């Protein structure tokens, strides 16, 4: 018998209508954990699955010997980010593995690779497939990089490991975590990435609900974590202010040079000055909104229905 | 001709011996039948040893008020076995709790039990708890209490306690219940009290009466050695999938339990049937439960799980180490899932001859029995 790891490992798996993949995936994770760790737990976050996912999880959990498997049933569809936050909050492990998608395009050895990497002093180690990103993802990360302080830190990730230290730090830093990757990247502890050769083709597993959610999340993230909105409105304002000034100059010129219809100059002058002021006010309002966004984070973040402990 | 007793009590736990002494002091002849070789060998000993004052039930004010009422009386009657030399801290978790700090405070005010707000960060890691409260709760030492009862009952000639008795049949014969053990010895009584706790349904099954609607949990209480910082504290993070670490009577060790990991396996049948029974190498069957604590097939300790849960919350200066595990079977009333209440259920199945069953999960509500013992 070789020696098993003494650290307690938790794995959190996001499950949303994943009856086709979850059996194989859960079994794989369970086997890796039981083979390598003396004690471990697996939390399946069931985000409003309407298919047989839950009963599949129940069946697989019957095979578990040392690992404790539970299902966290969310009350309604929360989307990946909040659901995973809920799962990580429930986890008790010294290290927590986050699987954002129950699909294995990686070799099972990669799980232990990120763990060993974490032991060498990295609080967060993420694993991403070595393949061309989807066009939409590439665009998102490009825009994000352009408008945020964190350049080159983000990419599509399949799973990651977090130390208890980083979880504690994040929970004391933020009340809610709208987009984990950004918060992890900004937490200030050592992080690392592992690239693996993706096996097989990743088909698109997202259903309509998830697609809408991901699009919304991308927009929210860009608004919340980048200055994009502010810069856009600021440049638009400056441009429009410039236009107003030009309009004023133009109307004055026209008034002096030719003789416009009575009232034209007054109207145009009034409109130009009014727009100039209006754009100024808008920029200030948008800046206020930007600041208010931070305060909105303080709301209660998720609602769960029940926690079922299946084994141990 | 078999001997007739005024009272026959099944089970030598606290409820059984309390009743025996209560009736015995009035001069009634009492027989206590116990299947183990000593009293207080199961749930009376293997539990958190909490003398409840109601804090545990922030969603059931009725349970809380009742516990609080009996708290003083229990302390007065049994102060010799009670440890009150520690500070009891109740806390509400920031996540996954069914109640938050504010709600807990309001509840304590409503129930009229002391509760003083503390700074949660003093005891718990940052952001883990949204409220911590200094409360007044004690723990009792089951072994001291057992010796007290053995001493008291031995002084009364009219109380007999028989150990190692397994009951084979119970019959209602006109004016009496006829109890026959597996050796063929018969006992007769006009008043039968079923205080077998986890074995209550098994006795009711012999009688053919309606059983309690309960589920069974095979529970593990872990005893821990603790460092000086933790020694004088008891911590309970409550109302959700949390844990409790607190002094275990006067033994000097702490008990560690958790809502998720203390129950190892659960059985929803009327009678307890567990996979481990076939490996028990004793007579543990759905019809008769063995003593889990002495069983060779007891489960592997869940200490690593409970310890990790506790360490996730407690600050690192509170240190504890594994010492040993205690196991017992715990019956839980199915009706108490939603509000997490723990009512004492006392059912009278017949009068003349009288048959009464009691089921309660708390030590200090033992006084609930007085009424039925007075009437019988």
Interface residues (C-beta under 8 A of the other chain):
Chain A: X8 X38 X39 X41 X68 X70 X86 X89 X90 X92 X93 X94 X164 X168 X171 X172 X304 X307 X309 X312
Chain B: X94 X95 X96 X125 X126 X127 X128 X241 X260 X261 X264 X302 X304 X305 X308 X309 X312
